[in-house]
Amino acid sequence: MYDVVIIGAGVNGSAIARELSKYQLKTAVLERCTDICEGTSKANSGIAHAGYDAKSGTLKAKLNVAGSRMIRQLSKELDFAYEQNGSLVLCFDEKDRDKLEELLHRGEQNGVEDLRIVEREELLKLEPEIGDQVVAALYVPTGGIVCPFGLTIALAENAAVNGVEFYLGTEVTGIEKIHADTAPEDSGSGAYRIHTTASDGTQKDYEAKVVINAAGVYADRIHNMVSDQKIEIEPRKGEYLLCDKSVGKMVSHTLFQLPTALGKGILVTPTVHGNLLIGPTAEDQENKEGVDTSGAGLALVKEKAALSVKEVPLRQVITSFAGLRAHEDGHEFIIREVEDAEGFFDCAGIESPGLTSAPAIGEMVAD
């Protein structure tokens, strides 16, 4: 019997576990994969977003800006790779300058510091390799890059040292409410029994007073086990190209393109490991395990990246990969106690800027 069981050992589940490890609680994390950080948390852009993009007043905006500030200090405390290299949001047409202004004002409303629009002449001093069509950019000095798996591992390791128990290779197959009169002593109005199957086929039940659903692209399935108010998480695939360290300094800032309804577009960025990363695409699909790359997807990455930089270093590409974002149609993080399931909390729909927001999400859910 646990005080809290967290389902999912990605960056958000691990951040929540770390926050709860500050209290005298018996806490466990259940993860279907054989290690932590096996889903969305390991296959993403590794960007610490500053917070200019999210709609003002939303949970995304609030947690993004808070997480961006927290992650700087956390990198020192937990010793994972982070660099505040700054971001540039590129504008390719004078007709779109109003969109750049809109991002500037939104970022200021969200509390992002030191934003300004820079013209091509200054841009060329900042980034000599930018594409010929770039006319201006939003300069975001507080943007950064981070090692996504380093961050997740550090959070989980700190939680484990503080007494949180991790059960890996443990897939949740069902959840039932234990009625108050049959629940273990001191469990309040009742508790939950969580049915699991281990990777070796062993079946085991865990009981908890509180359950936190941080299951990434599977968060809808976990939620729908306990609630009549269904949610749906759509996997949104993003394909990437990773280049050799010989071109890792081709750009020094993270180069974004003006965002669309599908996300922040194709980026070109250095990584904290010294490589150059290009991507991602944004393709909605049904397959929650579909992380295959495609010729069409990678061709799109190359085509769009050529707008941002003069010459995409295709001869230095060393690998390609794809990751899945947990997209929910409301375009907002779902962080709340489920109305018809007391003691069951969702941390769902955590797509970009979920990695940056994770430290702040951990605090919010723990509170």
C-alpha positions as CSV (number, residue, x, y, z in Angstrom):
1,M,0.0,0.0,0.0
2,Y,1.5,3.3,-1.1
3,D,0.5,6.9,-0.4
4,V,1.1,7.8,-4.0
5,V,1.7,5.7,-7.2
6,I,2.9,7.6,-10.3
7,I,2.3,5.9,-13.6
8,G,5.0,6.8,-16.1
9,A,8.7,7.4,-15.6
10,G,9.3,10.1,-18.3
11,V,10.5,13.6,-17.4
12,N,7.2,14.6,-15.9
13,G,6.6,11.5,-13.8
14,S,10.2,11.7,-12.6
15,A,9.9,15.4,-11.8
16,I,6.7,14.7,-9.8
17,A,8.4,11.8,-8.0
18,R,11.3,14.1,-7.0
19,E,9.0,16.7,-5.6
20,L,7.0,14.2,-3.6
21,S,10.3,12.7,-2.3
22,K,10.7,15.9,-0.2
23,Y,7.8,14.6,2.0
24,Q,7.3,11.7,4.4
25,L,5.3,9.7,1.8
26,K,5.6,6.1,0.5
27,T,5.8,6.7,-3.2
28,A,6.2,4.3,-6.2
29,V,6.6,4.9,-9.9
30,L,5.3,2.3,-12.4
31,E,6.9,2.2,-15.9
32,R,5.9,-0.1,-18.7
33,C,9.3,0.1,-20.4
34,T,12.4,-1.5,-19.1
35,D,14.1,1.8,-18.2
36,I,13.1,5.4,-17.5
37,C,12.9,8.0,-20.3
38,E,12.0,5.5,-23.0
39,G,9.2,7.5,-24.6
40,T,8.6,11.1,-25.6
41,S,11.2,12.3,-23.0
42,K,14.2,10.8,-24.9
43,A,13.2,11.6,-28.5
44,N,12.6,15.3,-28.7
45,S,14.4,18.6,-29.6
46,G,16.2,19.0,-26.2
47,I,15.1,22.7,-26.2
48,A,14.6,24.7,-23.0
49,H,11.9,27.0,-24.4
50,A,11.8,30.5,-23.0
51,G,7.9,30.8,-23.1
52,Y,7.1,33.3,-25.9
53,D,4.9,30.9,-27.9
54,A,2.2,29.6,-25.6
55,K,-1.0,31.6,-25.5
56,S,-1.0,34.1,-22.6
57,G,-3.0,33.1,-19.6
58,T,-2.7,29.3,-20.3
59,L,-1.2,26.7,-18.1
60,K,1.3,26.1,-20.8
61,A,2.5,29.7,-20.7
62,K,2.7,29.8,-16.9
63,L,4.5,26.5,-16.5
64,N,6.8,27.1,-19.5
65,V,8.2,30.3,-18.1
66,A,8.5,28.9,-14.6
67,G,10.2,25.8,-15.8
68,S,12.6,27.7,-18.0
69,R,13.8,29.6,-14.9
70,M,13.9,26.5,-12.7
71,I,15.9,24.4,-15.1
72,R,18.9,26.6,-15.0
73,Q,19.3,26.2,-11.3
74,L,18.4,22.5,-11.4
75,S,21.2,21.8,-13.9
76,K,23.7,23.0,-11.3
77,E,22.0,21.0,-8.4
78,L,21.6,17.8,-10.3
79,D,24.5,18.0,-12.7
80,F,22.9,17.5,-16.2
81,A,24.0,19.3,-19.3
82,Y,22.2,22.7,-20.0
83,E,23.3,25.8,-21.9
84,Q,21.5,29.1,-22.3
85,N,22.5,29.7,-25.9
86,G,19.5,31.8,-26.9
87,S,16.9,31.4,-29.6
88,L,16.0,33.2,-32.9
89,V,12.6,32.9,-34.5
90,L,13.1,33.6,-38.2
91,C,10.8,35.6,-40.4
92,F,11.1,35.0,-44.2
93,D,8.7,37.5,-45.6
94,E,8.0,41.2,-44.7
95,K,4.3,40.3,-44.9
96,D,4.7,38.1,-41.8
97,R,6.4,40.8,-39.7
98,D,3.1,41.3,-37.8
99,K,3.3,37.7,-36.6
100,L,6.8,38.4,-35.3
101,E,5.5,41.4,-33.4
102,E,2.6,39.2,-32.1
103,L,5.1,36.7,-30.7
104,L,7.1,39.6,-29.1
105,H,4.0,41.0,-27.3
106,R,2.9,37.5,-26.2
107,G,6.3,36.7,-24.8
108,E,6.3,40.0,-22.9
109,Q,2.8,39.2,-21.5
110,N,4.1,35.8,-20.4
111,G,7.0,37.4,-18.5
112,V,9.8,36.4,-20.8
113,E,12.8,38.7,-20.3
114,D,14.8,40.7,-22.8
115,L,12.9,39.9,-26.0
116,R,13.5,42.1,-29.1
117,I,13.3,42.0,-32.9
118,V,16.5,42.1,-34.8
119,E,17.0,43.0,-38.4
120,R,19.0,41.1,-41.0
121,E,22.2,43.1,-40.7
122,E,22.4,42.3,-37.0
123,L,21.3,38.7,-37.6
124,L,24.2,38.1,-39.9
125,K,26.6,39.1,-37.1
126,L,24.8,36.7,-34.8
127,E,24.4,33.8,-37.3
128,P,26.5,34.2,-40.5
129,E,25.0,31.0,-42.0
130,I,21.3,32.1,-41.9
131,G,19.3,31.7,-45.1
132,D,19.1,34.3,-47.8
133,Q,15.3,34.7,-47.4
134,V,15.5,35.7,-43.7
135,V,14.4,39.3,-43.2
136,A,14.2,39.6,-39.4
137,A,13.9,37.5,-36.2
138,L,12.7,37.5,-32.7
139,Y,15.7,37.3,-30.4
140,V,15.1,35.3,-27.3
141,P,18.3,35.3,-25.1
142,T,16.8,33.2,-22.3
143,G,16.2,30.2,-24.6
144,G,18.4,27.2,-24.0
145,I,19.3,23.7,-24.8
146,V,19.3,20.7,-22.5
147,C,20.1,17.0,-22.5
148,P,16.6,15.5,-22.2
149,F,17.6,12.1,-21.0
150,G,20.2,13.6,-18.6
151,L,17.5,15.8,-17.1
152,T,15.1,12.8,-16.7
153,I,17.7,10.5,-15.3
154,A,18.8,13.1,-12.8
155,L,15.3,13.8,-11.6
156,A,14.6,10.0,-11.2
157,E,17.9,9.3,-9.6
158,N,17.4,12.1,-7.0
159,A,13.8,10.7,-6.3
160,A,15.2,7.2,-5.9
161,V,17.9,8.3,-3.5
162,N,15.2,10.0,-1.4
163,G,13.2,6.8,-1.2
164,V,10.9,6.6,-4.1
165,E,10.5,3.1,-5.4
166,F,10.7,2.5,-9.2
167,Y,9.1,-0.6,-10.8
168,L,10.3,-0.8,-14.4
169,G,9.0,-3.2,-17.0
170,T,5.6,-2.9,-15.3
171,E,2.6,-2.2,-17.5
172,V,-0.6,-1.0,-16.0
173,T,-3.5,-3.2,-17.3
174,G,-6.3,-2.0,-15.1
175,I,-7.3,0.3,-12.2
176,E,-10.2,-0.1,-9.8
177,K,-11.5,1.9,-7.0
178,I,-11.4,0.2,-3.6
179,H,-14.5,1.1,-1.6
180,A,-13.9,2.9,1.6
181,D,-15.1,0.1,3.9
182,T,-12.7,-2.4,2.3
183,A,-9.8,0.0,1.8
184,P,-6.7,-0.3,4.0
185,E,-6.7,1.7,7.2
186,D,-6.0,5.5,7.0
187,S,-6.6,5.6,3.2
188,G,-9.2,8.4,3.5
189,S,-12.3,7.9,1.3
190,G,-10.8,4.8,-0.3
191,A,-8.0,3.9,-2.5
192,Y,-7.0,2.4,-5.9
193,R,-5.9,-1.1,-6.8
194,I,-3.6,-1.0,-9.9
195,H,-3.3,-4.2,-11.9
196,T,0.0,-4.7,-13.7
197,T,1.8,-7.2,-15.9
198,A,5.6,-7.3,-15.8
199,S,7.8,-7.8,-18.9
200,D,8.3,-11.5,-17.9
201,G,4.5,-12.0,-17.7
202,T,4.2,-11.8,-13.9
203,Q,1.0,-10.2,-12.7
204,K,1.0,-8.0,-9.6
205,D,-1.3,-5.5,-7.9
206,Y,-0.3,-2.3,-6.3
207,E,-2.6,-0.2,-4.0
208,A,-2.4,3.5,-3.5
209,K,-4.3,6.3,-1.8
210,V,-3.5,8.6,-4.7
211,V,-2.7,7.8,-8.3
212,I,-1.0,10.2,-10.7
213,N,-1.3,9.6,-14.4
214,A,1.9,10.7,-16.2
215,A,1.8,8.1,-18.9
216,G,2.6,10.3,-22.0
217,V,0.9,9.1,-25.2
218,Y,-0.9,6.4,-23.1
219,A,-2.3,8.9,-20.6
220,D,-5.7,8.7,-22.2
221,R,-5.9,4.9,-21.7
222,I,-4.9,5.2,-18.1
223,H,-7.4,8.1,-17.5
224,N,-10.2,6.2,-19.3
225,M,-9.7,3.2,-16.9
226,V,-11.2,5.2,-14.0
227,S,-13.3,8.0,-15.5
228,D,-16.5,8.2,-17.6
229,Q,-15.3,11.6,-18.9
230,K,-13.1,10.3,-21.6
231,I,-10.0,12.0,-23.1
232,E,-8.1,11.2,-26.2
233,I,-4.3,11.7,-26.7
234,E,-3.2,11.6,-30.3
235,P,0.5,10.7,-31.0
236,R,2.1,13.4,-33.1
237,K,5.2,12.1,-34.8
238,G,8.3,14.3,-35.3
239,E,11.2,13.2,-37.5
240,Y,14.8,14.5,-37.0
241,L,18.2,14.4,-38.6
242,L,21.3,14.4,-36.3
243,C,24.6,15.7,-37.7
244,D,28.2,15.0,-36.8
245,K,30.0,17.2,-34.3
246,S,32.2,18.6,-37.1
247,V,29.2,20.8,-38.0
248,G,28.0,21.3,-34.4
249,K,29.0,24.9,-34.4
250,M,27.4,25.8,-37.7
251,V,24.9,27.8,-35.6
252,S,25.3,28.9,-32.0
253,H,21.6,29.8,-31.3
254,T,18.5,27.7,-31.8
255,L,17.0,28.7,-35.0
256,F,13.2,28.4,-35.1
257,Q,10.8,29.4,-37.9
258,L,7.6,31.3,-37.3
259,P,5.2,28.7,-35.7
260,T,2.1,27.2,-37.3
261,A,-0.9,25.3,-36.0
262,L,1.1,22.1,-35.9
263,G,3.9,23.5,-33.8
264,K,7.1,25.5,-33.8
265,G,8.2,24.2,-37.2
266,I,11.6,22.9,-38.3
267,L,14.5,24.0,-36.2
268,V,18.2,24.0,-36.6
269,T,20.1,23.9,-33.3
270,P,23.3,22.9,-31.6
271,T,23.0,20.2,-28.9
272,V,24.6,20.2,-25.5
273,H,26.7,17.2,-26.8
274,G,28.2,19.2,-29.7
275,N,26.1,17.9,-32.6
276,L,23.7,19.7,-34.9
277,L,20.0,18.7,-34.7
278,I,17.5,19.4,-37.5
279,G,13.7,18.8,-37.3
280,P,11.0,17.9,-36.4
281,T,8.1,17.3,-38.7
282,A,4.6,17.1,-37.2
283,E,2.4,14.2,-38.3
284,D,-0.7,13.0,-36.4
285,Q,-1.2,9.3,-36.3
286,E,-3.0,6.5,-34.4
287,N,0.0,4.3,-33.6
288,K,1.3,5.0,-30.1
289,E,4.5,3.1,-30.9
290,G,5.1,4.4,-34.4
291,V,8.5,6.0,-34.2
292,D,9.7,4.9,-37.7
293,T,11.2,7.5,-40.0
294,S,10.2,8.0,-43.6
295,G,11.7,9.2,-46.8
296,A,9.0,11.8,-47.2
297,G,9.3,13.0,-43.6
298,L,13.1,13.4,-43.8
299,A,12.9,15.1,-47.2
300,L,10.5,17.7,-45.6
301,V,13.0,18.3,-42.8
302,K,15.8,18.9,-45.4
303,E,13.5,21.2,-47.5
304,K,12.3,23.4,-44.6
305,A,15.7,23.6,-42.9
306,A,17.2,25.0,-46.1
307,L,15.1,28.2,-45.4
308,S,16.9,28.7,-42.1
309,V,20.5,28.1,-43.1
310,K,22.3,28.5,-46.4
311,E,23.4,25.0,-46.8
312,V,22.1,22.0,-44.8
313,P,25.1,19.8,-44.1
314,L,23.5,16.6,-45.4
315,R,26.9,14.8,-45.8
316,Q,27.4,15.1,-42.1
317,V,24.1,13.4,-41.1
318,I,24.9,10.5,-38.9
319,T,21.5,9.2,-38.0
320,S,17.8,10.0,-38.1
321,F,15.1,9.3,-35.5
322,A,11.5,10.1,-34.6
323,G,9.6,10.8,-31.4
324,L,6.0,11.1,-30.4
325,R,4.3,14.1,-28.8
326,A,1.2,13.6,-26.6
327,H,-1.2,15.9,-28.4
328,E,-4.6,16.7,-27.0
329,D,-7.1,18.7,-29.1
330,G,-7.5,21.4,-26.4
331,H,-3.9,22.5,-27.0
332,E,-3.5,22.7,-23.2
333,F,-1.8,20.7,-20.5
334,I,-4.3,18.6,-18.5
335,I,-3.2,18.8,-14.9
336,R,-6.0,18.3,-12.4
337,E,-7.8,15.9,-10.1
338,V,-10.3,13.9,-12.2
339,E,-13.8,15.0,-11.3
340,D,-15.4,11.6,-11.1
341,A,-12.4,9.8,-9.6
342,E,-11.3,11.3,-6.3
343,G,-7.6,10.9,-5.6
344,F,-6.8,10.3,-9.2
345,F,-4.7,13.1,-10.9
346,D,-4.0,13.6,-14.6
347,C,-0.8,15.0,-15.9
348,A,-1.8,14.5,-19.6
349,G,-1.5,16.2,-23.0
350,I,2.1,17.3,-22.1
351,E,3.5,18.1,-25.5
352,S,5.9,20.9,-26.2
353,P,7.0,22.8,-24.1
354,G,6.6,19.8,-21.7
355,L,10.3,19.1,-21.3
356,T,11.0,22.7,-20.2
357,S,7.9,22.8,-18.0
358,A,8.7,19.6,-16.2
359,P,10.2,21.0,-13.1
360,A,7.3,23.4,-12.7
361,I,4.8,20.6,-13.5
362,G,6.4,18.5,-10.8
363,E,5.9,21.3,-8.2
364,M,2.3,21.9,-9.3
365,V,1.2,18.2,-9.2
366,A,2.9,17.7,-5.8
367,D,1.1,20.7,-4.4
